Structures are given as structure tokens and as C-alpha cells.
Amino acid sequence: MIDYLGYAASLAILISMLMKDMIKFRVVNTLACTMFVIYSVIRKDNPIIFLNSLVIIINLVFIVRAKYKI
């Protein structure tokens, strides 16, 4: 059952890569990375948790910068 979450996260990453608008890309990618973090916590896969957590932070920084023109 947990594999379905991994597949859903992978599909969400793929969908995010098809986005032309950078804000939409960042939002969908952040959701996908969050799914991967949840998946990885369940599977106890620390490198994947680390990587996707960093990508979430990077995406959030870019979203805030774009929204507030920082």
C-alpha cells in the first residue's frame, strides 16, 4: 500500500515538470516533495527525507520571493 504513495509522489513530480508557470511548478513540486517526505519517513529512508526537505525549503523561498517581489 505504501508503494502507491511513492508512485503518486513520482507522478506529481512528473506533472510538476510539465508546468510552464514557475509558481505553479513550485507549488506542485512542493506538494510532491511533501508526499515523498511522508513516504520516506514511513520507509525510514533518511537520504530521501533530507533531499526532499531541502527542495521544499527552496521551493517555499522562491514562492515567497515571487509573491512579495523580494
Secondary structure, 3 states (H helix, E strand, C coil): CHHHHHHHHHHHHHHHHCCCCHHHHHHHHHHHHHHHHHHHHHHCCHHHHHHHHHHHHHHHHHHHHHHHCC
